[in-house]
Amino acid sequence: MKLGALRQMGWYIFVSAGILSCIQRTGIFPYNSIFMSDHRPCYIDIDSSQIFFENTPEIAPHQYRGLRLQDPRLRDQYKNTFLSQLLYHNIPDKVDNLLGEAQNNRWSEDHTHRFGQ
Protein backbone atom coordinates (compact mmCIF):
# COMPACT_ATOMS: atom_id res chain seq x y z
CA MET A 1 0.00 0.00 0.00
CA LYS A 2 1.31 3.42 -0.86
CA LEU A 3 1.44 6.10 1.80
CA GLY A 4 -0.67 8.35 -0.40
CA ALA A 5 -3.47 5.80 -0.23
CA LEU A 6 -3.75 6.03 3.56
CA ARG A 7 -6.59 8.27 4.68
CA GLN A 8 -7.88 9.26 8.06
CA MET A 9 -10.99 7.43 9.10
CA GLY A 10 -14.09 9.61 8.99
CA TRP A 11 -15.64 10.46 12.34
CA TYR A 12 -19.41 10.46 12.58
CA ILE A 13 -22.02 11.12 15.22
CA PHE A 14 -25.20 9.28 14.37
CA VAL A 15 -28.61 10.60 15.44
CA SER A 16 -32.14 9.54 14.64
CA ALA A 17 -33.98 11.41 11.90
CA GLY A 18 -36.60 12.61 14.37
CA ILE A 19 -34.18 14.88 16.24
CA LEU A 20 -31.93 15.86 13.35
CA SER A 21 -33.60 19.27 12.95
CA CYS A 22 -33.02 20.01 16.67
CA ILE A 23 -29.24 19.63 16.48
CA GLN A 24 -27.36 22.92 16.49
CA ARG A 25 -23.76 21.67 16.41
CA THR A 26 -21.65 18.61 17.08
CA GLY A 27 -18.00 17.96 17.55
CA ILE A 28 -15.31 15.53 18.50
CA PHE A 29 -12.50 16.70 20.76
CA PRO A 30 -8.88 15.56 20.33
CA TYR A 31 -7.50 12.68 22.36
CA ASN A 32 -6.55 13.62 25.95
CA SER A 33 -8.22 17.04 25.63
CA ILE A 34 -10.65 16.72 28.54
CA PHE A 35 -9.22 13.67 30.34
CA MET A 36 -6.42 11.21 29.67
CA SER A 37 -7.94 8.51 27.48
CA ASP A 38 -7.56 6.66 24.23
CA HIS A 39 -11.14 7.69 23.42
CA ARG A 40 -12.18 10.97 21.85
CA PRO A 41 -14.93 12.87 23.71
CA CYS A 42 -17.94 13.89 21.60
CA TYR A 43 -20.63 16.48 22.12
CA ILE A 44 -24.02 17.32 20.64
CA ASP A 45 -25.70 20.68 21.22
CA ILE A 46 -29.46 20.25 20.98
CA ASP A 47 -32.01 23.05 20.88
CA SER A 48 -34.12 22.06 23.88
CA SER A 49 -37.04 24.30 22.88
CA GLN A 50 -37.41 22.27 19.67
CA ILE A 51 -36.86 18.79 21.03
CA PHE A 52 -38.98 19.29 24.18
CA PHE A 53 -41.95 20.96 22.55
CA GLU A 54 -44.31 19.86 25.29
CA ASN A 55 -44.15 19.72 29.05
CA THR A 56 -41.83 16.92 30.00
CA PRO A 57 -42.04 15.11 33.29
CA GLU A 58 -39.52 16.01 35.93
CA ILE A 59 -36.55 13.68 36.04
CA ALA A 60 -36.64 11.57 39.17
CA PRO A 61 -33.56 11.81 41.40
CA HIS A 62 -31.14 8.93 41.34
CA GLN A 63 -31.74 6.29 43.98
CA TYR A 64 -28.60 5.61 45.99
CA ARG A 65 -27.94 2.39 47.79
CA GLY A 66 -26.83 3.17 51.28
CA LEU A 67 -23.68 1.63 52.63
CA ARG A 68 -24.49 -1.17 55.02
CA LEU A 69 -21.56 -0.78 57.35
CA GLN A 70 -23.34 -2.30 60.33
CA ASP A 71 -23.24 -5.84 58.91
CA PRO A 72 -19.81 -7.37 59.69
CA ARG A 73 -20.32 -10.08 57.06
CA LEU A 74 -20.59 -7.47 54.30
CA ARG A 75 -17.59 -5.57 55.62
CA ASP A 76 -15.51 -8.77 55.74
CA GLN A 77 -16.65 -9.78 52.26
CA TYR A 78 -15.65 -6.37 50.89
CA LYS A 79 -12.26 -6.41 52.62
CA ASN A 80 -11.52 -9.96 51.45
CA THR A 81 -12.50 -9.18 47.86
CA PHE A 82 -10.47 -5.98 47.89
CA LEU A 83 -7.39 -7.73 49.31
CA SER A 84 -7.64 -10.61 46.84
CA GLN A 85 -7.76 -8.11 43.94
CA LEU A 86 -4.76 -6.23 45.31
CA LEU A 87 -2.78 -9.46 45.49
CA TYR A 88 -4.05 -10.73 42.13
CA HIS A 89 -2.79 -7.56 40.42
CA ASN A 90 0.44 -7.59 42.46
CA ILE A 91 -0.21 -4.07 43.77
CA PRO A 92 1.91 -4.24 46.98
CA ASP A 93 5.06 -5.15 45.00
CA LYS A 94 4.32 -2.51 42.37
CA VAL A 95 3.90 0.16 45.06
CA ASP A 96 7.17 -0.88 46.72
CA ASN A 97 9.00 -0.76 43.37
CA LEU A 98 7.59 2.64 42.48
CA LEU A 99 8.38 4.05 45.91
CA GLY A 100 11.94 2.76 45.64
CA GLU A 101 12.36 4.32 42.17
CA ALA A 102 11.05 7.67 43.43
CA GLN A 103 13.14 7.69 46.62
CA ASN A 104 16.32 6.82 44.71
CA ASN A 105 15.69 9.62 42.17
CA ARG A 106 15.30 7.12 39.34
CA TRP A 107 11.86 8.35 38.32
CA SER A 108 11.72 8.95 34.59
CA GLU A 109 9.30 10.06 31.89
CA ASP A 110 8.75 6.38 31.15
CA HIS A 111 7.37 5.89 34.67
CA THR A 112 5.07 8.86 34.24
CA HIS A 113 3.84 7.51 30.93
CA ARG A 114 3.32 3.92 32.16
CA PHE A 115 1.70 4.73 35.49
CA GLY A 116 -0.08 7.98 34.72
CA GLN A 117 -2.78 6.32 32.66
C-alpha positions, 0 to 999 in steps of 0.5 A: 500500500502506498502512503498516499493511499492512507486516509484518516478514518471519517468520524461520525455522530449518528442521530435519529432522523426525528431529532436531526432538525433540533441539532445545532452543532456537534463535535469531536474533541482531540485525544486527551483534551478533557481527560487522559484517554484513548477515546475521543470525547464527543458532544451534541448541542441540541435546541431544547425548545425544539426537542422538548416541545411539550411539558416533559415530566420532571426527572426523578432523582437517582436512587442511591444504595446506602452503605451497610456498614453495620453488617460485619459479614458485608464488611468482611466480604468487601475487605476480602475481595479488595485484598484478593484483587490487590494481590491478584494484580500484584499491587503491593510489590508494584507500590514498593518498586515505584516508591523505591524508584522515586526515593532513589531519584530514578523516576523517569518520563517512562514511569510517568507515561506507564503509570499515569494512565 
